[in-house]
Amino acid sequence: MTVADAVRAVDFVLPALEIVDSRIRDRKISIIDTISDNASSGGVVLGSRAVSLREVDLRLMGCTLHSNGELAAKEHTA
């Protein structure tokens, strides 16, 4: 499979935020614990607006996280 093949196979993209969580106390975690803990994934929040992959440059994506109207964090892909 080439990059071009992968691009052709993608209908749309959505923003996503992974919520990391673990049921393992004190983060003393082995690879076996990680697998049984579902890779420490607590959940995923997906955006609501699907966009064609051809309409965006994923290398330039970023996000801001606000809490109670205040900027809490910002990040970018590049």
Secondary structure by P-SEA (a helix, b strand, c coil): ccaaaaaaaccbbbbbbbbbbbccccccccaaaaaaacccccbbbbbcbbbbccccccccccbbbbcccccccccccc
